[in-house]
Structure formats: structure tokens, C-alpha cells
Amino acid sequence: MRHSGSVLVRHLVVLALLAATPVAALHAQGAGNAGAGEPLPALMVSGRASVAVTPDRAELGIAVESRSRTAAQASSDNARIQTAVLDALRRLGVTSAQIQTRSVQVSPEFQYPREGGRPTLTGYVARNEVVLTLSDLTKVGPAIDAALAQGATQVSGPRFTLANPDSARREALDAAVRKAMADAQVMARAAGVRVGRILEISSMGTPEAMEFARPTVMMRASADAAPTPVEAGVITIEASVQIRVAIFP
């Protein structure tokens, strides 16, 4: 009677351990027994996809350069012109939060003799550049025209972007994963095997590919200059993934 009782206790302990063991762990143990720790056969696939979206933000660089015999005069002239430029932009509805100074420089200019020798100081150049971030794309052209009319000597951009690119980026990632898995199925059928579970998946770190308008350089516009046309077009968000999937006979 004592022997039968100990056997019953051992059976109860085994049943309790099995009940506490996840089914996935049991499968993993079985796989380990079959392969003695060997890695599962797998294939590597990659996928790439892009999404075209309409931009909703533009960045525009506006610079003023001034030259004078002295650094102080060049800086003073530059400050006066750039202040007039900024005032004109604010009259268009551009807020201070949308304007950021990129750089302020005052540097000497020299004339170098053709035959060599010591260069001669000819004066100083002052440069002040600001960057506008515009959410109303209809203001890009008027902002360029207003800045040039007040004495801006250089305009760069516009650079079109998205205020929130996450949605488009995730859409591109979704399409990239689907393409990669479709390729995995084709490769597996051709090789006479089946696709199993995904063992590893990663983004390949491809940056968002955005198409920008080419930078332009324009001197001061005349009073009767035609308005500057600006077309935002579309920008492309790209994503690339790499996937390792198990394969079975």
C-alpha cells in the first residue's frame, strides 16, 4: 500500500509539471531533440517599398550679404536690410516661431595680386541667413518675392517635407514586409520547401527619400517682377526590410 501511494504521488508531480510547461516550450524541446541544437534551415529575403505623398511643409533659406570698407558698416547695413526683410515676411503672416537664424558672419575680403605677394584688404562682407518653416505652401512664392524686394541677395530651397512622416513611413514599411514575404513564398516553392515562422526581421535603416526643389540663387527683384511660381509636387518615403524565415521540407 505504501509503494502504490508513492507511485501515485510521482504521477501527480509529473502531471503538475506538464500542466505548468507551455506548449511552445514542449515544441521547442522536441525540435532540439531532433536537431541537437542545430539552427533551423532558413532563407533571407529583403523588401523595399515607397509611398508618394503630398508635402505639407516647406523650408526656405533667405540670406542678405552686405559689403563695406569697415566691418562695423557692413554689419550695420546688413542688419538694416535683414530687418526690412523680416518685417516684410511678418506682414505676410509669417510668425516669429517660423523664422530661425541659421548663421551670422562678418569676414574680411582680400585682393590677391596675380604675380603673387601679399594680399590687400579691400573691405568686409557681412552675411545673415534665416530659415523659414512654412506650413502654408501658398506663402512660399510670396515670401521669396517679398524678401527679394527688400534686398535679400540669396534664396535657397524650398525644401519640401512632411510635418509628421510617421504614417507614410509605416505604410512603406508594411508594403516592404509584404513584398519580402511574397518573395520568400516564391523562393520556397521553387526550392521545394515550406516557409515557416519568421526568425528575425529588421529595418535596413534606409532614410526617408524626399524630393526637393533645386536651390536657387536670385539677386534683388525689380518692382515689376513677375510673382515666383512654386510647385510642391510630391515627395517619396522609402522603407527597406530584411527578414529571415525558417523553412521546412
C-alpha positions, -999 to 999 in steps of 0.1 A, spaced: 0 0 0 29 23 8 46 16 -26 14 23 -45 10 56 -27 45 68 -37 39 59 -73 6 78 -73 24 109 -58 51 107 -85 25 106 -112 7 136 -98 40 155 -97 47 147 -134 12 158 -144 16 191 -125 49 198 -142 34 191 -177 5 214 -169 29 242 -160 50 237 -191 39 260 -221 30 241 -253 56 262 -272 83 251 -249 74 214 -255 76 220 -292 110 237 -288 123 208 -268 111 184 -295 129 204 -321 160 205 -300 160 167 -297 156 164 -335 184 188 -344 207 185 -313 209 223 -311 214 229 -348 199 261 -362 168 259 -382 173 260 -420 163 295 -431 163 318 -461 170 356 -461 148 380 -481 146 417 -484 119 441 -494 118 477 -505 87 499 -510 80 536 -514 50 558 -508 44 591 -527 27 618 -506 19 655 -509 42 676 -487 27 699 -461 57 719 -450 84 739 -468 118 752 -456 132 783 -472 166 799 -467 169 837 -471 202 855 -469 214 890 -471 250 900 -479 264 935 -475 299 949 -482 316 979 -469 351 993 -461 347 985 -424 333 956 -406 310 978 -385 295 994 -415 290 961 -433 273 947 -402 251 978 -398 240 978 -434 233 941 -433 212 944 -401 191 972 -416 183 952 -448 176 919 -430 153 937 -406 134 951 -435 132 915 -450 119 901 -417 93 928 -414 80 921 -449 77 884 -441 58 891 -409 34 912 -429 27 881 -450 16 863 -418 49 845 -411 53 843 -373 85 846 -353 82 809 -344 86 801 -381 118 821 -385 152 809 -373 186 825 -378 209 800 -394 241 820 -394 256 855 -390 290 861 -404 313 891 -408 346 884 -426 373 904 -444 378 903 -482 412 905 -498 425 911 -533 454 888 -543 480 900 -568 483 879 -599 521 879 -597 519 868 -561 528 887 -530 509 900 -500 471 903 -504 454 936 -499 424 941 -476 396 955 -497 367 956 -472 344 934 -453 313 913 -461 285 906 -436 261 878 -442 229 870 -423 208 839 -432 174 829 -418 154 798 -424 116 799 -427 94 769 -420 61 774 -437 30 752 -432 10 772 -457 27 763 -490 9 791 -508 31 816 -490 64 802 -504 63 822 -536 52 855 -519 78 850 -492 105 848 -519 92 879 -537 89 899 -505 124 890 -493 140 899 -527 121 932 -529 135 943 -496 171 935 -505 177 898 -499 206 886 -521 202 848 -519 172 824 -516 178 787 -512 152 760 -514 124 754 -510 128 721 -492 95 703 -491 89 679 -462 62 663 -440 53 677 -406 45 641 -394 61 615 -417 53 585 -394 21 575 -411 37 574 -446 68 557 -432 47 529 -416 27 524 -448 60 520 -467 73 495 -440 40 475 -443 44 473 -481 81 464 -478 73 435 -454 46 422 -477 69 422 -507 96 404 -488 72 377 -476 58 372 -511 94 367 -524 100 342 -496 70 321 -507 81 321 -543 117 311 -533 104 284 -510 81 269 -537 109 269 -562 132 251 -538 105 225 -528 102 236 -492 77 254 -470 80 287 -453 78 286 -415 78 312 -388 98 345 -390 130 341 -371 143 377 -375 130 409 -391 147 443 -392 145 476 -409 176 482 -430 178 519 -420 170 534 -453 165 571 -448 133 588 -459 140 598 -495 125 632 -502 125 651 -534 133 687 -531 131 717 -554 166 727 -566 182 755 -547 180 789 -564 201 820 -562 184 853 -572 195 889 -569 172 917 -559 140 917 -578 127 948 -596 93 963 -586 75 949 -616 90 914 -614 66 886 -620 55 865 -590 77 835 -583 58 803 -592 63 774 -568 50 738 -572 52 714 -542 47 682 -562 51 650 -542 78 635 -520 87 599 -517 90 580 -484 110 548 -488 115 518 -464 136 486 -467 134 455 -445 153 423 -442 136 391 -430 150 356 -420 123 329 -422 125 292 -413 120 266 -440 108 230 -437 106 201 -461 
